[in-house]
Amino acid sequence: MKNTLSINFFAILFFALFYQPTFVFGVTIFFDFNDNVITKAQYEMNASDREKNLSMKLRNGYNVKSNVWIDPIKLRKKRIEQWRIMRSHYSPDSLPIKKENSSTKNK
């Protein structure tokens, strides 16, 4: 029984090494923001810089003087106007038709 188990184990190990060598002997490839291959040291430096920036933003949070805050009503009106302008460039036949059917709404 021990002999069979050890043979099966080594057979599975052999096939795993033979069919999946990258799983056992693989090398991790690191990429930067522009999808260029970089070294592990460069990747770790980028990751630490990103972590510092994120932790600072999370620690400080939003302040009252931030330019990020935009009036939501003005922003909504701006988006509605942009949508109207965009829809005006298309022919009405190419746009989806809103189907009103009172019988399906009541069910």
TIMI-2910 file (N, C-alpha, C, CB; in pm, 1 decimal, decimal comma, always signed):
<rs>
+----------+----------+----------+----------+----------+----------+----------+----------+----------+----------+----------+----------+------+
!      n_x !      n_y !      n_z !     ca_x !     ca_y !     ca_z !      c_x !      c_y !      c_z !     cb_x !     cb_y !     cb_z ! resn !
+----------+----------+----------+----------+----------+----------+----------+----------+----------+----------+----------+----------+------+
!    +81,8 !   -118,2 !     +0,0 !     +0,0 !     +0,0 !     +0,0 !    +87,0 !   +125,7 !     +0,0 !    -93,5 !     -0,8 !   +119,9 !  Met !
!   +193,0 !   +125,6 !    +84,1 !   +282,8 !   +240,7 !    +88,2 !   +351,1 !   +260,8 !    -46,3 !   +387,7 !   +223,3 !   +198,7 !  Lys !
!   +387,0 !   +148,3 !   -106,3 !   +455,2 !   +152,3 !   -234,6 !   +365,1 !   +215,4 !   -341,1 !   +498,0 !    +10,7 !   -277,2 !  Asn !
!   +238,9 !   +178,9 !   -342,9 !   +143,8 !   +231,9 !   -440,7 !   +121,8 !   +380,8 !   -419,6 !    +10,4 !   +157,4 !   -432,0 !  Thr !
!   +110,1 !   +422,4 !   -293,7 !    +90,0 !   +564,4 !   -264,4 !   +210,3 !   +647,4 !   -308,0 !    +63,7 !   +584,7 !   -115,0 !  Leu !
!   +329,1 !   +598,5 !   -281,5 !   +448,0 !   +674,3 !   -320,2 !   +462,1 !   +679,7 !   -472,7 !   +574,2 !   +611,9 !   -257,3 !  Ser !
!   +428,5 !   +570,8 !   -541,0 !   +434,5 !   +570,9 !   -687,6 !   +332,7 !   +668,8 !   -744,1 !   +409,3 !   +429,1 !   -743,9 !  Ile !
!   +211,5 !   +666,8 !   -689,5 !   +108,7 !   +761,2 !   -735,6 !   +150,2 !   +905,8 !   -708,1 !    -26,1 !   +731,3 !   -667,1 !  Asn !
!   +206,8 !   +931,6 !   -591,6 !   +251,0 !  +1066,1 !   -557,4 !   +357,5 !  +1115,1 !   -655,6 !   +305,2 !  +1069,5 !   -414,0 !  Phe !
!   +456,1 !  +1034,2 !   -681,7 !   +562,6 !  +1073,4 !   -774,2 !   +511,5 !  +1085,1 !   -918,0 !   +677,4 !   +972,7 !   -767,8 !  Phe !
!   +415,2 !  +1003,8 !   -954,7 !   +357,2 !  +1014,0 !  -1088,7 !   +281,9 !  +1146,1 !  -1104,0 !   +262,6 !   +894,6 !  -1116,4 !  Ala !
!   +205,1 !  +1182,7 !  -1002,8 !   +132,7 !  +1309,7 !  -1007,2 !   +230,3 !  +1426,3 !  -1006,7 !    +35,5 !  +1321,2 !   -888,4 !  Ile !
!   +333,9 !  +1417,7 !   -926,0 !   +435,6 !  +1522,6 !   -920,7 !   +507,3 !  +1535,3 !  -1054,8 !   +537,1 !  +1493,6 !   -809,0 !  Leu !
!   +540,2 !  +1423,2 !  -1117,7 !   +605,4 !  +1425,7 !  -1248,0 !   +516,8 !  +1491,2 !  -1352,8 !   +642,2 !  +1284,7 !  -1291,4 !  Phe !
!   +390,0 !  +1453,5 !  -1356,9 !   +299,3 !  +1512,0 !  -1455,4 !   +275,5 !  +1660,4 !  -1428,4 !   +166,3 !  +1437,0 !  -1455,6 !  Phe !
!   +272,6 !  +1699,5 !  -1300,8 !   +255,5 !  +1842,1 !  -1268,3 !   +377,2 !  +1921,2 !  -1315,5 !   +234,4 !  +1862,0 !  -1115,3 !  Ala !
!   +496,6 !  +1867,1 !  -1297,2 !   +617,8 !  +1935,2 !  -1343,9 !   +625,2 !  +1936,2 !  -1495,9 !   +742,6 !  +1868,0 !  -1286,1 !  Leu !
!   +578,7 !  +1828,9 !  -1558,0 !   +587,1 !  +1817,7 !  -1702,6 !   +485,5 !  +1907,8 !  -1772,9 !   +566,3 !  +1673,6 !  -1744,6 !  Phe !
!   +362,9 !  +1909,3 !  -1722,2 !   +257,2 !  +1984,7 !  -1789,4 !   +242,7 !  +2128,5 !  -1740,2 !   +127,1 !  +1913,9 !  -1772,0 !  Tyr !
!   +288,5 !  +2158,9 !  -1621,1 !   +277,3 !  +2294,0 !  -1566,0 !   +412,3 !  +2342,3 !  -1512,4 !   +171,3 !  +2297,7 !  -1454,3 !  Gln !
!   +515,0 !  +2352,4 !  -1595,3 !   +645,3 !  +2394,0 !  -1541,9 !   +644,9 !  +2538,6 !  -1493,0 !   +752,7 !  +2376,7 !  -1648,0 !  Pro !
!   +560,1 !  +2624,3 !  -1551,1 !   +558,4 !  +2762,8 !  -1505,2 !   +498,9 !  +2773,8 !  -1366,5 !   +480,7 !  +2850,0 !  -1602,1 !  Thr !
!   +412,7 !  +2682,0 !  -1329,9 !   +356,4 !  +2682,5 !  -1195,6 !   +464,9 !  +2656,7 !  -1091,9 !   +245,3 !  +2577,9 !  -1183,7 !  Phe !
!   +558,8 !  +2569,2 !  -1123,1 !   +664,5 !  +2533,7 !  -1028,5 !   +785,6 !  +2625,0 !  -1042,9 !   +706,5 !  +2388,5 !  -1048,4 !  Val !
!   +828,0 !  +2650,1 !  -1167,2 !   +951,0 !  +2724,4 !  -1190,4 !   +926,0 !  +2865,0 !  -1245,5 !  +1039,4 !  +2647,7 !  -1285,5 !  Phe !
!   +803,3 !  +2910,7 !  -1241,0 !   +767,0 !  +3036,6 !  -1305,4 !   +827,7 !  +3158,9 !  -1239,6 !   +619,3 !  +3050,8 !  -1307,1 !  Gly !
!   +838,8 !  +3263,5 !  -1318,7 !   +889,7 !  +3391,1 !  -1272,4 !   +775,6 !  +3491,7 !  -1283,4 !  +1015,5 !  +3436,7 !  -1354,8 !  Val !
!   +758,9 !  +3571,0 !  -1179,9 !   +654,2 !  +3671,4 !  -1181,9 !   +701,9 !  +3790,8 !  -1262,8 !   +614,9 !  +3713,8 !  -1038,5 !  Thr !
!   +615,1 !  +3839,6 !  -1350,3 !   +646,7 !  +3956,9 !  -1431,9 !   +569,9 !  +4074,3 !  -1374,6 !   +611,2 !  +3934,1 !  -1583,2 !  Ile !
!   +638,8 !  +4186,3 !  -1354,9 !   +577,5 !  +4305,3 !  -1298,5 !   +559,8 !  +4410,1 !  -1406,6 !   +661,7 !  +4360,7 !  -1182,7 !  Phe !
!   +448,0 !  +4483,7 !  -1398,6 !   +416,1 !  +4586,2 !  -1496,4 !   +395,0 !  +4719,4 !  -1426,0 !   +291,5 !  +4547,2 !  -1577,9 !  Phe !
!   +424,2 !  +4829,2 !  -1498,2 !   +396,3 !  +4961,7 !  -1444,8 !   +261,3 !  +5009,8 !  -1496,2 !   +508,2 !  +5061,3 !  -1483,2 !  Asp !
!   +232,1 !  +5138,9 !  -1473,6 !   +101,8 !  +5193,1 !  -1512,5 !    +81,8 !  +5194,8 !  -1663,1 !    +85,9 !  +5332,9 !  -1458,2 !  Phe !
!   +188,4 !  +5199,7 !  -1739,0 !   +179,3 !  +5204,3 !  -1885,0 !   +194,4 !  +5067,1 !  -1948,5 !   +284,4 !  +5297,2 !  -1940,5 !  Asn !
!   +180,8 !  +4961,9 !  -1869,1 !   +193,0 !  +4823,0 !  -1914,3 !   +331,1 !  +4790,1 !  -1969,1 !    +89,7 !  +4794,4 !  -2019,7 !  Asp !
!   +433,0 !  +4852,9 !  -1915,0 !   +570,7 !  +4819,1 !  -1949,4 !   +625,1 !  +4724,4 !  -1843,9 !   +659,3 !  +4946,6 !  -1960,6 !  Asn !
!   +707,3 !  +4629,4 !  -1885,3 !   +766,9 !  +4534,8 !  -1792,3 !   +875,8 !  +4606,3 !  -1712,4 !   +824,6 !  +4411,2 !  -1867,5 !  Val !
!   +868,7 !  +4591,4 !  -1579,6 !   +967,2 !  +4654,9 !  -1491,6 !  +1022,5 !  +4549,4 !  -1396,6 !   +904,0 !  +4774,3 !  -1412,0 !  Ile !
!  +1127,8 !  +4585,6 !  -1326,8 !  +1189,0 !  +4493,5 !  -1231,9 !  +1108,1 !  +4489,8 !  -1102,8 !  +1334,7 !  +4533,8 !  -1202,9 !  Thr !
!  +1138,8 !  +4392,4 !  -1020,4 !  +1068,4 !  +4378,6 !   -893,0 !  +1096,8 !  +4497,7 !   -802,6 !  +1108,9 !  +4248,2 !   -823,0 !  Lys !
!  +1218,8 !  +4548,7 !   -804,3 !  +1254,8 !  +4664,0 !   -719,8 !  +1176,1 !  +4788,3 !   -761,3 !  +1406,9 !  +4692,3 !   -728,3 !  Ala !
!  +1164,4 !  +4810,5 !   -893,5 !  +1086,5 !  +4925,0 !   -941,7 !   +939,5 !  +4909,9 !   -903,8 !  +1100,7 !  +4939,7 !  -1094,7 !  Gln !
!   +887,7 !  +4788,0 !   -914,9 !   +747,9 !  +4763,5 !   -880,2 !   +723,5 !  +4790,7 !   -732,0 !   +708,3 !  +4619,1 !   -914,9 !  Tyr !
!   +814,5 !  +4743,0 !   -646,9 !   +799,2 !  +4765,1 !   -503,3 !   +809,1 !  +4913,0 !   -468,9 !   +904,6 !  +4686,5 !   -425,8 !  Glu !
!   +895,6 !  +4987,2 !   -538,7 !   +906,4 !  +5130,8 !   -516,0 !   +777,2 !  +5201,2 !   -558,3 !  +1027,1 !  +5188,8 !   -592,9 !  Met !
!   +721,9 !  +5162,6 !   -674,5 !   +594,4 !  +5220,3 !   -719,6 !   +482,3 !  +5187,7 !   -622,0 !   +558,4 !  +5168,8 !   -860,0 !  Asn !
!   +480,4 !  +5065,1 !   -573,3 !   +375,3 !  +5024,2 !   -480,4 !   +386,3 !  +5100,2 !   -349,0 !   +382,1 !  +4873,4 !   -454,7 !  Ala !
!   +507,4 !  +5121,6 !   -299,2 !   +523,4 !  +5196,1 !   -174,2 !   +484,0 !  +5342,5 !   -192,0 !   +668,1 !  +5186,4 !   -124,2 !  Ser !
!   +518,4 !  +5402,2 !   -307,7 !   +476,2 !  +5540,4 !   -333,9 !   +324,4 !  +5550,4 !   -340,6 !   +538,1 !  +5592,0 !   -464,9 !  Asp !
!   +262,2 !  +5454,8 !   -407,1 !   +116,2 !  +5453,5 !   -418,4 !    +52,4 !  +5437,1 !   -280,2 !    +69,8 !  +5340,0 !   -513,0 !  Arg !
!   +112,3 !  +5352,3 !   -197,3 !    +59,4 !  +5331,2 !    -62,5 !    +71,3 !  +5457,7 !    +21,6 !   +132,7 !  +5215,6 !     +6,1 !  Glu !
!   +183,8 !  +5529,5 !     +7,9 !   +201,0 !  +5654,8 !    +82,2 !    +97,7 !  +5757,7 !    +41,0 !   +341,1 !  +5711,0 !    +60,9 !  Lys !
!    +76,4 !  +5771,8 !    -90,4 !    -22,5 !  +5868,0 !   -138,3 !   -162,9 !  +5833,4 !    -89,6 !    -20,5 !  +5874,1 !   -290,4 !  Asn !
!   -198,2 !  +5705,6 !    -97,6 !   -330,6 !  +5664,8 !    -52,9 !   -349,3 !  +5684,8 !    +96,5 !   -354,9 !  +5520,5 !    -88,2 !  Leu !
!   -248,5 !  +5650,1 !   +174,6 !   -262,7 !  +5664,5 !   +319,6 !   -274,2 !  +5812,0 !   +357,9 !   -143,3 !  +5599,4 !   +392,5 !  Ser !
!   -201,6 !  +5900,2 !   +287,1 !   -211,9 !  +6042,9 !   +315,9 !   -352,1 !  +6093,7 !   +282,5 !   -105,6 !  +6122,1 !   +236,9 !  Met !
!   -407,2 !  +6050,8 !   +168,6 !   -541,8 !  +6093,6 !   +130,8 !   -644,9 !  +6039,6 !   +228,0 !   -575,0 !  +6048,1 !    -11,3 !  Lys !
!   -628,1 !  +5916,5 !   +270,4 !   -723,6 !  +5858,6 !   +363,9 !   -711,4 !  +5921,8 !   +502,9 !   -703,1 !  +5707,5 !   +372,9 !  Leu !
!   -591,1 !  +5957,5 !   +541,6 !   -570,0 !  +6018,3 !   +672,8 !   -628,0 !  +6159,1 !   +676,7 !   -420,4 !  +6021,5 !   +707,3 !  Arg !
!   -599,8 !  +6238,9 !   +572,8 !   -644,3 !  +6378,0 !   +571,2 !   -791,3 !  +6390,3 !   +534,4 !   -560,4 !  +6458,5 !   +474,1 !  Asn !
!   -839,6 !  +6304,5 !   +448,4 !   -979,4 !  +6309,6 !   +407,6 !  -1007,5 !  +6431,6 !   +322,4 !  -1070,1 !  +6309,2 !   +529,2 !  Gly !
!  -1134,2 !  +6464,7 !   +309,3 !  -1174,9 !  +6581,9 !   +233,0 !  -1178,1 !  +6701,5 !   +325,6 !  -1312,6 !  +6560,4 !   +165,8 !  Tyr !
!  -1127,1 !  +6811,1 !   +278,3 !  -1135,1 !  +6931,6 !   +358,6 !  -1237,3 !  +7027,3 !   +298,1 !   -997,1 !  +6998,9 !   +369,5 !  Asn !
!  -1271,4 !  +7130,6 !   +372,1 !  -1375,5 !  +7223,7 !   +329,8 !  -1330,3 !  +7305,1 !   +210,0 !  -1414,2 !  +7316,4 !   +444,6 !  Val !
!  -1202,3 !  +7332,9 !   +199,0 !  -1149,8 !  +7416,8 !    +91,8 !  -1123,4 !  +7339,5 !    -37,0 !  -1023,0 !  +7483,4 !   +137,3 !  Lys !
!  -1155,4 !  +7213,7 !    -39,0 !  -1125,0 !  +7129,9 !   -154,1 !  -1203,9 !  +7173,3 !   -276,9 !  -1154,2 !  +6984,2 !   -122,3 !  Ser !
!  -1137,3 !  +7172,7 !   -391,9 !  -1203,5 !  +7205,8 !   -517,1 !  -1279,1 !  +7086,0 !   -574,9 !  -1101,7 !  +7256,6 !   -617,9 !  Asn !
!  -1266,5 !  +6972,4 !   -508,4 !  -1329,0 !  +6850,1 !   -556,6 !  -1480,6 !  +6857,4 !   -541,6 !  -1273,7 !  +6728,6 !   -481,4 !  Val !
!  -1527,7 !  +6927,3 !   -438,8 !  -1671,3 !  +6933,8 !   -413,9 !  -1738,4 !  +7018,2 !   -520,9 !  -1700,4 !  +6991,2 !   -273,8 !  Trp !
!  -1837,6 !  +6960,8 !   -586,1 !  -1913,2 !  +7028,4 !   -690,2 !  -2060,0 !  +7020,3 !   -650,3 !  -1887,5 !  +6964,5 !   -832,3 !  Ile !
!  -2131,9 !  +7127,7 !   -675,7 !  -2273,9 !  +7129,3 !   -645,6 !  -2343,0 !  +7018,8 !   -725,2 !  -2335,9 !  +7268,0 !   -677,6 !  Asp !
!  -2407,5 !  +6922,3 !   -660,0 !  -2467,3 !  +6810,2 !   -733,0 !  -2579,4 !  +6852,2 !   -827,2 !  -2519,9 !  +6708,9 !   -635,8 !  Pro !
!  -2652,5 !  +6958,0 !   -793,8 !  -2761,1 !  +7002,8 !   -880,9 !  -2703,0 !  +7060,0 !  -1010,2 !  -2849,4 !  +7108,7 !   -809,1 !  Ile !
!  -2599,0 !  +7141,9 !   -997,9 !  -2534,7 !  +7198,3 !  -1116,7 !  -2472,6 !  +7087,3 !  -1201,1 !  -2427,1 !  +7301,7 !  -1076,7 !  Lys !
!  -2410,8 !  +6992,0 !  -1135,4 !  -2348,9 !  +6880,8 !  -1207,4 !  -2454,7 !  +6799,0 !  -1281,4 !  -2270,1 !  +6790,8 !  -1110,3 !  Leu !
!  -2567,2 !  +6775,0 !  -1217,5 !  -2675,6 !  +6699,8 !  -1281,8 !  -2728,8 !  +6775,2 !  -1402,5 !  -2789,7 !  +6672,6 !  -1182,0 !  Arg !
!  -2750,6 !  +6904,7 !  -1389,0 !  -2799,9 !  +6984,3 !  -1501,3 !  -2699,9 !  +6984,6 !  -1616,0 !  -2828,9 !  +7127,8 !  -1456,6 !  Lys !
!  -2571,5 !  +6990,1 !  -1581,9 !  -2467,3 !  +6986,5 !  -1685,2 !  -2470,7 !  +6853,0 !  -1759,9 !  -2327,5 !  +7009,3 !  -1622,5 !  Lys !
!  -2485,9 !  +6743,0 !  -1686,2 !  -2490,7 !  +6610,8 !  -1748,6 !  -2615,3 !  +6596,1 !  -1836,7 !  -2488,5 !  +6500,7 !  -1640,7 !  Arg !
!  -2728,3 !  +6649,3 !  -1792,0 !  -2850,8 !  +6642,5 !  -1872,2 !  -2832,3 !  +6719,8 !  -2001,2 !  -2971,6 !  +6697,7 !  -1793,6 !  Ile !
!  -2770,7 !  +6836,3 !  -1994,3 !  -2747,0 !  +6916,1 !  -2115,0 !  -2649,6 !  +6844,5 !  -2209,3 !  -2692,1 !  +7055,6 !  -2077,4 !  Glu !
!  -2545,2 !  +6782,6 !  -2153,4 !  -2451,9 !  +6706,0 !  -2236,5 !  -2524,4 !  +6589,9 !  -2304,7 !  -2333,9 !  +6653,0 !  -2151,3 !  Gln !
!  -2616,3 !  +6526,3 !  -2233,7 !  -2691,2 !  +6414,9 !  -2290,1 !  -2780,1 !  +6463,5 !  -2404,7 !  -2776,0 !  +6346,0 !  -2181,3 !  Trp !
!  -2845,9 !  +6578,1 !  -2386,9 !  -2930,9 !  +6633,3 !  -2493,1 !  -2848,4 !  +6665,2 !  -2617,3 !  -3003,6 !  +6760,1 !  -2443,8 !  Arg !
!  -2731,5 !  +6725,2 !  -2597,9 !  -2644,9 !  +6758,9 !  -2711,2 !  -2600,1 !  +6631,8 !  -2782,9 !  -2521,9 !  +6840,0 !  -2663,9 !  Ile !
!  -2562,4 !  +6529,9 !  -2706,1 !  -2516,6 !  +6404,9 !  -2765,9 !  -2629,6 !  +6337,8 !  -2844,3 !  -2463,3 !  +6309,9 !  -2657,4 !  Met !
!  -2750,2 !  +6337,0 !  -2787,4 !  -2864,6 !  +6274,4 !  -2856,2 !  -2905,0 !  +6351,1 !  -2981,0 !  -2984,1 !  +6264,4 !  -2761,9 !  Arg !
!  -2878,9 !  +6480,6 !  -2983,7 !  -2917,5 !  +6559,4 !  -3101,2 !  -2832,8 !  +6524,5 !  -3223,2 !  -2905,4 !  +6708,4 !  -3070,9 !  Ser !
!  -2717,7 !  +6463,5 !  -3203,3 !  -2631,0 !  +6425,6 !  -3315,2 !  -2675,4 !  +6296,8 !  -3384,2 !  -2489,0 !  +6410,0 !  -3266,8 !  His !
!  -2763,1 !  +6219,8 !  -3319,7 !  -2808,7 !  +6093,5 !  -3375,0 !  -2944,4 !  +6111,6 !  -3441,9 !  -2816,3 !  +5985,9 !  -3265,4 !  Tyr !
!  -2971,4 !  +6029,8 !  -3541,8 !  -3103,8 !  +6034,4 !  -3603,8 !  -3203,7 !  +5967,8 !  -3510,0 !  -3103,3 !  +5964,5 !  -3743,9 !  Ser !
!  -3326,6 !  +6016,7 !  -3505,7 !  -3426,7 !  +5958,5 !  -3414,9 !  -3455,5 !  +5811,3 !  -3442,7 !  -3555,4 !  +6036,5 !  -3424,5 !  Pro !
!  -3435,1 !  +5766,7 !  -3566,4 !  -3462,6 !  +5626,4 !  -3598,5 !  -3361,4 !  +5530,8 !  -3536,6 !  -3464,5 !  +5607,5 !  -3748,2 !  Asp !
!  -3241,1 !  +5580,3 !  -3510,0 !  -3138,2 !  +5492,0 !  -3454,4 !  -3146,6 !  +5480,8 !  -3302,9 !  -3001,0 !  +5541,6 !  -3493,7 !  Ser !
!  -3224,3 !  +5569,3 !  -3239,3 !  -3234,4 !  +5567,3 !  -3093,4 !  -3339,8 !  +5466,8 !  -3048,5 !  -3268,1 !  +5707,5 !  -3039,4 !  Leu !
!  -3323,6 !  +5407,4 !  -2930,5 !  -3423,8 !  +5312,6 !  -2881,3 !  -3555,4 !  +5385,4 !  -2851,2 !  -3372,2 !  +5239,6 !  -2754,6 !  Pro !
!  -3662,7 !  +5314,0 !  -2869,7 !  -3794,8 !  +5370,6 !  -2848,4 !  -3845,0 !  +5326,9 !  -2711,8 !  -3893,2 !  +5327,4 !  -2960,3 !  Ile !
!  -3897,4 !  +5423,8 !  -2637,1 !  -3953,6 !  +5391,1 !  -2507,0 !  -4093,4 !  +5335,1 !  -2530,2 !  -3956,7 !  +5516,5 !  -2412,3 !  Lys !
!  -4112,4 !  +5211,8 !  -2490,1 !  -4240,5 !  +5145,7 !  -2513,0 !  -4327,2 !  +5161,5 !  -2389,4 !  -4220,9 !  +4995,8 !  -2547,7 !  Lys !
!  -4441,1 !  +5219,2 !  -2406,9 !  -4536,2 !  +5236,8 !  -2297,4 !  -4648,6 !  +5136,6 !  -2316,6 !  -4591,6 !  +5383,4 !  -2291,9 !  Glu !
!  -4664,7 !  +5052,9 !  -2219,8 !  -4772,6 !  +4955,9 !  -2225,7 !  -4830,3 !  +4945,0 !  -2085,1 !  -4723,0 !  +4816,3 !  -2279,2 !  Asn !
!  -4947,5 !  +5000,2 !  -2066,6 !  -5006,5 !  +5004,2 !  -1932,5 !  -5042,6 !  +4866,2 !  -1880,3 !  -5129,5 !  +5091,3 !  -1932,9 !  Ser !
!  -5068,5 !  +4771,9 !  -1969,5 !  -5107,6 !  +4638,7 !  -1923,1 !  -4990,2 !  +4565,0 !  -1859,1 !  -5163,6 !  +4556,6 !  -2039,4 !  Ser !
!  -4866,9 !  +4588,0 !  -1906,3 !  -4751,5 !  +4519,6 !  -1846,3 !  -4707,2 !  +4588,4 !  -1718,2 !  -4634,8 !  +4514,3 !  -1945,3 !  Thr !
!  -4735,1 !  +4717,1 !  -1703,3 !  -4695,2 !  +4787,5 !  -1582,0 !  -4780,0 !  +4746,2 !  -1462,9 !  -4704,7 !  +4937,5 !  -1602,6 !  Lys !
!  -4906,0 !  +4712,5 !  -1487,3 !  -4995,4 !  +4678,5 !  -1376,3 !  -4974,7 !  +4536,4 !  -1325,8 !  -5139,4 !  +4696,4 !  -1418,7 !  Asn !
!  -4906,3 !  +4455,5 !  -1401,2 !  -4889,5 !  +4314,4 !  -1360,3 !  -4777,1 !  +4296,5 !  -1265,2 !  -4866,9 !  +4226,5 !  -1479,1 !  Lys !
+----------+----------+----------+----------+----------+----------+----------+----------+----------+----------+----------+----------+------+
</rs>
